Amino acid sequence: MDEATLRGIAAQLARPSGEGAETVAAAMNEVNNAITARAIGTLAPRAGEFIAEIGPGNGALSVPIVDALGDDGRYFGIELSNDMARAAAVTLRAMGTARVDIYNGDCLSAPVSAASLDGLIAVNLLYFIDDLSGLFGQIANWLKPDGRAVFGVRSPEALNAMPFTQYGFRIRPLAEIETALRESGLTNIAAAYHDEGTTRFAEQEIPVDSIVIEARARLATASQK
Ligand SMILES: C[S@@+](CC[C@H](N)C(=O)[O-])C[C@H]1O[C@@H](n2cnc3c(N)ncnc32)[C@H](O)[C@@H]1O
């Protein structure tokens, strides 16, 4: 595969847009189903909660979140790509359960009130974020006391085996992500690694794995209760 093709794939994964967007979204839904299901299992959304997701893509993998929130819950998707934001709104609103709002823009400028979220999830997003501390600081501010944040990422070994990641992906060791979470004020940080086998890309078998990282906002102090 030539450099232009690999650059094109990397750009589509960072922000699926235009002609190739639907094909990329379908491929992501297939390859990222397992990591997303694990991350959602860790988040464990409950009826009535207010949950935000950054980078839901076309929303197909977010159906179990909206389902779990029930009629009284609220889902807030934050999605940079116009095409993905539009598709996610259609798919998730059609479920007719929780209130679904989609913000089409950058997560660093998303309109979320302080101490409002019960939980936040982002799968395969952190590779596209330059200012990790800025993002985690914002998430710490958005979460209610003891609110949950869950991130799904692939390991550096798996990412480095994917030839397109050399074009713009931020590949970070787990320790760097955990340190940034801790420094943003989040606590109870834990990570679980899962070997997901292999997938075929450009006629090669490449390893697929998942790391699900969880963290919590600090408990309220007596003066905040
Ligand atoms: C690789 S896709 C992952 C989609 C889905 N979560 C999955 O795992 O299949 C990354 C998604 O994050 C979105 N995204 C990238 N940077 C973003 C940002 N700064 N703010 C909001 N969404 C962003 C992209 O548009 C894309 O839909």
The ligand as a Tripos MOL2 file, in Angstrom:
@<TRIPOS>MOLECULE
LIG
   27    29     1     0     0
SMALL
NO_CHARGES

@<TRIPOS>ATOM
      1 C1        -11.0690    5.9680   15.1520 C.3       1 LIG1
      2 S1        -12.6480    6.6870   15.2590 S.3       1 LIG1
      3 C2        -13.3670    5.6920   16.5860 C.3       1 LIG1
      4 C3        -14.8550    5.6000   16.5050 C.3       1 LIG1
      5 C4        -15.4630    4.6460   17.5390 C.3       1 LIG1
      6 N1        -15.3190    5.1560   18.8740 N.3       1 LIG1
      7 C5        -14.8070    3.2970   17.4140 C.2       1 LIG1
      8 O1        -13.9850    2.9120   18.2660 O.co2     1 LIG1
      9 O2        -15.0850    2.6240   16.4070 O.co2     1 LIG1
     10 C6        -12.3540    8.2310   16.1030 C.3       1 LIG1
     11 C7        -13.5970    9.1000   16.1640 C.3       1 LIG1
     12 O3        -13.3140   10.2200   17.0200 O.3       1 LIG1
     13 C8        -13.7060   11.4140   16.3750 C.3       1 LIG1
     14 N2        -12.8100   12.4890   16.8650 N.ar      1 LIG1
     15 C9        -11.4840   12.6380   16.5900 C.ar      1 LIG1
     16 N3        -10.9930   13.7170   17.2190 N.ar      1 LIG1
     17 C10       -12.0350   14.2660   17.9120 C.ar      1 LIG1
     18 C11       -12.1470   15.4070   18.7440 C.ar      1 LIG1
     19 N4        -11.0950   16.2080   18.9940 N.pl3     1 LIG1
     20 N5        -13.3610   15.6910   19.2980 N.ar      1 LIG1
     21 C12       -14.4410   14.8890   19.0300 C.ar      1 LIG1
     22 N6        -14.3890   13.7880   18.2470 N.ar      1 LIG1
     23 C13       -13.1970   13.4760   17.6960 C.ar      1 LIG1
     24 C14       -13.5370   11.1100   14.8880 C.3       1 LIG1
     25 O4        -14.2950   11.9620   14.0610 O.3       1 LIG1
     26 C15       -13.9750    9.6550   14.8090 C.3       1 LIG1
     27 O5        -15.3700    9.5130   14.5980 O.3       1 LIG1
@<TRIPOS>BOND
     1     1     2 1
     2     2     3 1
     3     2    10 1
     4     3     4 1
     5     4     5 1
     6     5     6 1
     7     5     7 1
     8     7     8 2
     9     7     9 1
    10    10    11 1
    11    11    12 1
    12    11    26 1
    13    12    13 1
    14    13    14 1
    15    13    24 1
    16    14    15 ar
    17    14    23 ar
    18    15    16 ar
    19    16    17 ar
    20    17    18 ar
    21    17    23 ar
    22    18    19 1
    23    18    20 ar
    24    20    21 ar
    25    21    22 ar
    26    22    23 ar
    27    24    25 1
    28    24    26 1
    29    26    27 1
@<TRIPOS>SUBSTRUCTURE
     1 LIG1         1 GROUP 0 **** ****
